[in-house]
Amino acid sequence: MFGGRRIYDGVDRNYVSLNDTWELAPTGPSPTITQHPASPTVCQGSTISLRSTATGDGSLSYRWRKNGVPMTDDEDTFGTQTPTLAFTHAAASDAGTYDCLVKLNDCTQATSNTATLSVFPTNTADGNLDGHTDARDIAVFVDALVNFAPVSAPLCANDLTGEGIVNPDDIPPFVTRLLAE
């Protein structure tokens, strides 16, 4: 920040102080984002990472943001100041939008595209997501078991053994929950 100029008024032959301020804008080339993060969909408890890379002539620094707010590392999230942001156990609270701010020589900057992380709850056996485990969940369970569906809310709900897939190991706990309702 600069400011507090004094100018000569030329009339009264006095100097007049101006209370203006201004800021010097960064100059030079900006970093170029070469890889933007994808928008993953995962089951709760999964390990997942987002990656953004950039190039530039000089030193690059990275800063991940969630919903526009700069992040810091914690016990389940790390890499907030690296090209790769990692989640060791994705939780529902991790769902949101993420971007990566990349600075070149601590001066010019570029921001990656926004990625959306979706995290579905696991181990509920409520495949149709109506809040109850009942006969209406049987067809959804069988579909997830037979068709190896991509990650989705029904798949995550029916992964009752925490293996990341619905397989025959999930049948006994599904039946137990179904009969308990």
KEKE-3310 file (N, C-alpha, C; in steps of 0.2 Angstrom, whole numbers, plus 5000, padded with zeros to 4 digits):
npx = (5004:5002:5003:4997:5001:5009:5006:5010:5002:5002:4995:4993:5006:5008:5010:4999:4992:4987:4975:4975:4976:4984:4987:4999:4998:5000:5012:5017:5019:5005:5003:4999:4986:4987:4981:4965:4955:4945:4927:4923:4913:4910:4909:4905:4919:4928:4945:4951:4957:4960:4967:4977:4987:5000:5009:5023:5035:5045:5043:5030:5016:5003:4986:4972:4955:4939:4923:4926:4934:4950:4959:4966:4977:4971:4968:4961:4962:4974:4988:4984:4991:4998:4999:4991:4976:4971:4960:4958:4948:4934:4921:4903:4903:4914:4909:4906:4911:4927:4942:4958:4970:4983:4999:5012:5028:5024:5016:5008:4993:4982:4967:4960:4947:4932:4928:4917:4914:4905:4898:4892:4882:4886:4882:4869:4858:4847:4843:4834:4833:4823:4822:4819:4823:4816:4805:4805:4818:4824:4825:4833:4845:4848:4850:4861:4870:4871:4874:4885:4886:4890:4898:4886:4872:4863:4872:4882:4874:4871:4883:4887:4898:4909:4918:4918:4912:4897:4894:4893:4896:4889:4876:4871:4871:4862:4850:4848:4846:4835:4825:4825:4818)
npy = (4994:5011:5029:5045:5056:5072:5087:5102:5116:5128:5140:5146:5144:5133:5117:5103:5090:5074:5062:5050:5032:5018:5003:4992:4983:4965:4960:4952:4935:4924:4908:4893:4883:4866:4854:4850:4848:4833:4829:4819:4805:4796:4783:4785:4785:4781:4782:4796:4807:4824:4832:4845:4853:4864:4875:4886:4899:4899:4898:4888:4889:4881:4881:4874:4876:4875:4876:4890:4894:4894:4880:4869:4857:4842:4828:4819:4824:4830:4838:4851:4862:4858:4850:4839:4835:4825:4814:4803:4796:4799:4809:4813:4827:4831:4833:4845:4859:4861:4870:4875:4886:4893:4900:4910:4913:4919:4929:4932:4924:4909:4900:4884:4875:4872:4858:4846:4836:4822:4813:4798:4790:4775:4758:4757:4749:4754:4755:4762:4774:4779:4780:4769:4752:4740:4729:4735:4739:4727:4724:4734:4731:4718:4722:4730:4721:4711:4719:4726:4741:4758:4769:4775:4782:4771:4760:4763:4763:4749:4743:4734:4728:4736:4735:4742:4738:4730:4713:4695:4694:4704:4699:4692:4702:4711:4704:4702:4715:4718:4709:4714:4726)
npz = (5000:4996:4999:5004:4997:4993:4986:4976:4976:4968:4968:4981:4984:4992:5000:4998:5006:5001:5006:5000:4995:4987:4979:4973:4959:4956:4944:4929:4922:4924:4934:4925:4925:4923:4926:4932:4946:4948:4950:4962:4967:4982:4994:5011:5022:5013:5005:4997:4984:4978:4964:4957:4946:4940:4930:4928:4927:4939:4957:4963:4973:4982:4987:4994:4994:5003:4998:4996:5006:5014:5017:5031:5036:5044:5055:5046:5034:5022:5014:5010:5006:4994:4978:4978:4987:5000:5007:5021:5027:5021:5025:5028:5031:5023:5011:4998:4988:4980:4976:4970:4973:4965:4967:4959:4962:4974:4970:4956:4952:4949:4948:4950:4941:4949:4959:4964:4978:4983:4996:5001:5013:5022:5025:5029:5024:5018:5004:4995:5001:5009:5022:5030:5032:5023:5014:5002:4999:4995:4981:4977:4984:4978:4965:4966:4971:4960:4948:4950:4952:4949:4960:4971:4980:4984:4982:4992:5003:5004:5006:5017:5024:5023:5013:5001:4990:4985:4989:4991:5004:5010:5012:5023:5034:5028:5028:5041:5046:5038:5044:5057:5056)
capx = (5000:5006:4998:4999:5005:5009:5007:5011:4995:5004:4991:4995:5012:5008:5010:4993:4992:4981:4974:4973:4980:4983:4990:5003:4995:5006:5013:5021:5015:5002:5003:4994:4983:4987:4976:4960:4952:4939:4922:4922:4907:4912:4905:4908:4925:4933:4950:4950:4961:4959:4973:4977:4994:5001:5016:5025:5042:5047:5041:5023:5013:4996:4982:4966:4949:4933:4917:4929:4937:4956:4959:4972:4978:4969:4969:4959:4963:4981:4990:4980:4996:5001:4995:4986:4972:4969:4955:4959:4941:4929:4915:4898:4905:4919:4905:4906:4915:4934:4946:4965:4973:4990:5003:5018:5033:5020:5014:5002:4989:4977:4962:4958:4940:4929:4926:4912:4915:4899:4900:4886:4882:4887:4880:4862:4854:4841:4845:4830:4834:4816:4823:4817:4825:4810:4805:4806:4825:4827:4826:4839:4850:4849:4853:4868:4874:4872:4876:4891:4884:4895:4897:4880:4869:4861:4878:4885:4870:4871:4890:4887:4904:4914:4923:4918:4907:4891:4895:4889:4897:4884:4869:4869:4869:4856:4844:4847:4843:4828:4821:4825:4813)
capy = (5000:5017:5034:5051:5061:5079:5091:5109:5119:5132:5146:5149:5141:5128:5109:5100:5083:5070:5056:5044:5026:5014:4996:4990:4976:4960:4960:4946:4930:4920:4901:4890:4876:4860:4848:4853:4842:4829:4829:4812:4803:4791:4781:4787:4781:4780:4786:4799:4813:4828:4834:4851:4854:4870:4876:4893:4900:4901:4894:4888:4887:4878:4882:4871:4879:4871:4881:4896:4895:4891:4874:4867:4849:4839:4821:4815:4828:4832:4841:4857:4866:4854:4849:4834:4835:4819:4812:4797:4793:4804:4809:4818:4834:4833:4835:4852:4862:4862:4873:4875:4893:4892:4906:4910:4917:4923:4936:4931:4918:4906:4896:4878:4874:4869:4851:4844:4830:4820:4808:4795:4786:4768:4753:4758:4745:4758:4757:4766:4780:4782:4781:4763:4746:4736:4725:4740:4739:4721:4725:4739:4727:4713:4726:4732:4714:4708:4723:4730:4747:4763:4772:4779:4781:4764:4755:4764:4760:4742:4740:4733:4726:4741:4733:4747:4735:4725:4707:4690:4695:4709:4696:4691:4708:4714:4700:4703:4722:4718:4706:4718:4732)
capz = (5000:4996:4999:5008:4993:4994:4979:4976:4973:4963:4969:4987:4985:4998:4998:5000:5008:4999:5010:4995:4995:4982:4980:4967:4957:4954:4937:4927:4920:4929:4933:4920:4928:4918:4928:4936:4950:4946:4955:4964:4972:4986:5000:5018:5025:5008:5004:4990:4983:4972:4961:4953:4944:4936:4927:4928:4927:4946:4963:4963:4979:4981:4993:4993:4998:5003:4998:4995:5013:5014:5022:5034:5037:5050:5056:5041:5028:5022:5007:5009:5003:4989:4972:4980:4993:5002:5013:5023:5028:5018:5029:5026:5032:5018:5005:4996:4982:4981:4971:4972:4972:4964:4966:4956:4965:4979:4966:4952:4954:4945:4952:4946:4941:4955:4960:4969:4982:4985:5000:5003:5020:5021:5031:5032:5021:5016:4997:4992:5004:5011:5029:5033:5029:5023:5008:4996:4999:4993:4974:4976:4986:4973:4959:4968:4972:4954:4943:4952:4950:4951:4967:4971:4987:4985:4983:4998:5009:5004:5007:5025:5027:5022:5008:4995:4985:4987:4987:4995:5011:5013:5012:5030:5038:5025:5030:5049:5046:5036:5049:5063:5055)
cpx = (5004:5001:5001:5003:5004:5010:5007:5005:4996:5000:4994:5002:5013:5008:5003:4994:4986:4981:4972:4978:4979:4988:4993:5001:5001:5006:5017:5016:5011:5003:4998:4992:4983:4983:4971:4957:4946:4933:4920:4915:4910:4908:4909:4914:4930:4939:4950:4955:4959:4966:4972:4985:4994:5008:5017:5033:5044:5044:5033:5021:5006:4992:4975:4961:4943:4927:4920:4933:4944:4956:4966:4971:4974:4970:4967:4960:4970:4982:4986:4985:5000:4997:4990:4983:4970:4965:4956:4953:4936:4923:4909:4900:4911:4915:4905:4910:4922:4937:4953:4968:4981:4994:5009:5022:5029:5017:5007:4999:4984:4973:4960:4950:4938:4927:4921:4913:4908:4901:4893:4887:4883:4883:4873:4857:4847:4843:4840:4829:4827:4816:4821:4821:4819:4811:4806:4813:4828:4829:4833:4845:4852:4852:4860:4873:4876:4875:4882:4891:4890:4894:4891:4877:4867:4867:4881:4881:4870:4878:4890:4893:4910:4919:4923:4914:4902:4893:4892:4890:4892:4877:4867:4867:4863:4850:4843:4844:4836:4823:4820:4820:4806)
cpy = (5006:5023:5040:5056:5068:5083:5098:5112:5124:5139:5149:5147:5137:5121:5107:5093:5080:5064:5050:5038:5022:5008:4995:4983:4972:4960:4953:4940:4926:4912:4898:4883:4871:4854:4851:4847:4839:4830:4822:4811:4796:4789:4783:4782:4779:4784:4789:4805:4817:4831:4840:4852:4861:4870:4884:4894:4903:4896:4894:4886:4885:4879:4879:4875:4875:4877:4889:4898:4891:4885:4873:4860:4848:4831:4816:4818:4831:4834:4847:4862:4863:4853:4843:4834:4828:4818:4805:4793:4798:4803:4814:4825:4836:4835:4842:4853:4863:4866:4874:4882:4891:4899:4905:4915:4922:4929:4935:4925:4915:4901:4890:4879:4871:4862:4850:4837:4828:4813:4805:4791:4779:4764:4754:4753:4748:4760:4761:4773:4783:4782:4775:4757:4741:4732:4729:4740:4733:4721:4729:4735:4722:4717:4728:4726:4711:4712:4727:4737:4752:4766:4777:4778:4774:4759:4756:4762:4753:4739:4739:4730:4730:4740:4738:4744:4731:4718:4702:4691:4700:4706:4695:4697:4712:4710:4701:4710:4722:4715:4710:4724:4730)
cpz = (5000:4997:5003:5003:4995:4987:4980:4973:4968:4964:4975:4989:4991:4995:5001:5001:5005:5003:5006:4997:4989:4983:4973:4965:4955:4947:4935:4925:4926:4928:4928:4924:4922:4920:4933:4940:4947:4951:4957:4968:4975:4992:5006:5020:5020:5008:4997:4990:4977:4970:4957:4952:4940:4934:4928:4929:4934:4951:4963:4971:4978:4988:4991:4997:4997:5003:4999:5001:5013:5019:5025:5035:5044:5050:5050:5034:5028:5015:5005:5006:4998:4983:4973:4987:4994:5008:5015:5024:5027:5023:5026:5026:5027:5012:5004:4990:4984:4975:4974:4969:4971:4963:4963:4959:4971:4976:4962:4954:4949:4950:4948:4946:4948:4954:4965:4972:4985:4990:5003:5009:5018:5027:5034:5030:5018:5009:4993:4995:5007:5019:5033:5029:5029:5016:5002:4995:4995:4985:4973:4978:4981:4967:4960:4968:4965:4948:4944:4949:4952:4957:4967:4978:4988:4986:4990:5004:5010:5005:5015:5028:5026:5017:5001:4989:4989:4985:4992:5002:5015:5014:5019:5034:5035:5028:5037:5050:5044:5041:5055:5062:5057)
residu = (MET:PHE:GLY:GLY:ARG:ARG:ILE:TYR:ASP:GLY:VAL:ASP:ARG:ASN:TYR:VAL:SER:LEU:ASN:ASP:THR:TRP:GLU:LEU:ALA:PRO:THR:GLY:PRO:SER:PRO:THR:ILE:THR:GLN:HIS:PRO:ALA:SER:PRO:THR:VAL:CYS:GLN:GLY:SER:THR:ILE:SER:LEU:ARG:SER:THR:ALA:THR:GLY:ASP:GLY:SER:LEU:SER:TYR:ARG:TRP:ARG:LYS:ASN:GLY:VAL:PRO:MET:THR:ASP:ASP:GLU:ASP:THR:PHE:GLY:THR:GLN:THR:PRO:THR:LEU:ALA:PHE:THR:HIS:ALA:ALA:ALA:SER:ASP:ALA:GLY:THR:TYR:ASP:CYS:LEU:VAL:LYS:LEU:ASN:ASP:CYS:THR:GLN:ALA:THR:SER:ASN:THR:ALA:THR:LEU:SER:VAL:PHE:PRO:THR:ASN:THR:ALA:ASP:GLY:ASN:LEU:ASP:GLY:HIS:THR:ASP:ALA:ARG:ASP:ILE:ALA:VAL:PHE:VAL:ASP:ALA:LEU:VAL:ASN:PHE:ALA:PRO:VAL:SER:ALA:PRO:LEU:CYS:ALA:ASN:ASP:LEU:THR:GLY:GLU:GLY:ILE:VAL:ASN:PRO:ASP:ASP:ILE:PRO:PRO:PHE:VAL:THR:ARG:LEU:LEU:ALA:GLU)
# end
